[in-house]
């Protein structure tokens, strides 16, 4: 399955969950595509990789398609997550209720600041960085979230990999080096804002330098 298709699946699943919450049993490719922000042709092509083609004149079964997408995304088994860096962002992530709704459980919090270690956030006690490997092993966590400053992100990343984590979500604004068996997804809020600034300037025609 192409990575670009995988990247669009969470959007389809979000739209399907919204349809289910509204009581919908069936949906058309046009409606699901519109809710997902793609064309109906792109939607049908993506869903064909799942073996889901819908029925002409009927559309897609919302519950069945939701289940199929969840299976492909690996959401039928709960994934355990460790967050490293419990500053403002780490606090917000630890308290985010959306993780549980989407099949993820935050099972550990880690920080290097002695003033933060031992505090309780979202019902979990923050552990020292030196205990990261034991925490990952003891909880069975497979995903690590890096919410530290950029300077220490690679050290944290290396420690997570050494501990056995195979998926990393990083909010640190720098590129990370990982072995081939580890997947990294980066969220760089500042870069996204810069891209929006570029498009805003293009619309307003202010190209002076």
Residue pairs with C-beta under 8 A, 6 or more apart in sequence:
1 49
1 72
2 49
5 45
5 46
5 49
6 73
8 36
8 38
8 42
8 46
9 46
9 69
9 72
9 73
10 73
11 36
11 37
11 38
12 32
12 36
12 43
12 46
12 47
12 65
12 69
13 66
13 69
13 70
13 73
13 75
14 36
15 32
15 35
15 36
16 27
16 32
16 62
16 65
16 66
16 69
17 66
18 35
19 27
19 31
19 32
19 35
19 62
20 62
20 63
20 66
24 62
25 61
25 62
25 63
26 58
26 59
26 60
26 61
26 62
27 59
27 60
27 62
28 59
28 60
29 40
29 43
29 44
29 54
29 59
29 60
30 40
31 59
32 43
32 60
33 39
33 40
33 42
33 43
36 43
38 46
44 53
44 54
47 53
47 54
47 60
47 65
50 68
50 69
50 72
51 68
52 60
52 64
52 65
52 68
54 60
70 76
70 103
75 102
75 103
76 103
77 103
78 103
78 104
78 105
79 103
79 104
79 105
79 142
79 143
80 104
80 105
80 107
80 139
80 140
80 141
80 142
80 143
81 99
81 104
81 105
81 106
81 107
81 108
81 141
81 143
81 144
81 145
82 106
82 107
82 108
82 109
82 110
82 132
82 135
82 136
82 139
82 141
82 143
82 144
82 145
82 160
82 165
83 90
83 93
83 94
83 106
83 108
83 109
83 110
83 144
83 145
83 147
84 90
84 110
84 111
84 129
84 132
84 144
84 145
84 146
84 147
84 148
84 156
84 159
84 160
85 110
85 111
85 146
85 147
85 148
85 149
85 156
86 94
86 109
86 110
86 111
86 116
86 119
86 121
86 126
86 147
87 111
87 116
87 147
87 148
89 147
89 171
90 109
90 111
90 121
90 147
91 121
93 106
93 145
93 147
94 106
94 109
94 121
94 122
94 124
95 121
95 122
99 105
99 106
104 143
106 122
106 124
107 124
107 139
107 140
107 141
108 124
108 127
108 135
108 136
108 139
108 141
109 121
109 122
109 124
109 125
109 126
109 127
110 126
110 127
110 128
110 129
110 131
110 132
110 135
111 117
111 126
111 127
111 128
111 129
112 128
112 129
112 152
116 126
117 126
117 127
117 128
118 125
118 126
119 125
119 126
120 126
127 135
129 156
129 159
132 159
132 160
132 163
133 159
133 162
133 163
135 141
135 163
136 144
136 160
136 163
136 164
136 165
137 163
137 164
141 165
142 164
142 165
142 166
142 167
143 165
143 166
143 167
143 168
143 169
144 156
144 157
144 160
144 163
144 165
144 167
144 168
144 169
145 168
145 169
145 170
145 171
146 153
146 156
146 157
146 160
146 168
146 169
146 170
146 171
146 172
146 176
147 171
147 172
148 156
148 172
149 172
150 172
150 173
150 174
152 172
153 170
153 172
153 174
153 176
154 174
154 176
154 177
157 168
157 170
157 176
157 177
157 178
157 184
160 168
161 168
161 178
161 179
161 182
165 182
166 181
166 182
166 183
167 182
167 183
167 184
167 185
168 176
168 178
168 182
168 183
168 184
168 185
169 184
169 185
169 186
169 187
170 176
170 184
170 185
170 186
170 187
171 186
171 187
171 188
171 189
173 188
173 190
173 191
175 186
176 184
176 186
178 184
201 207
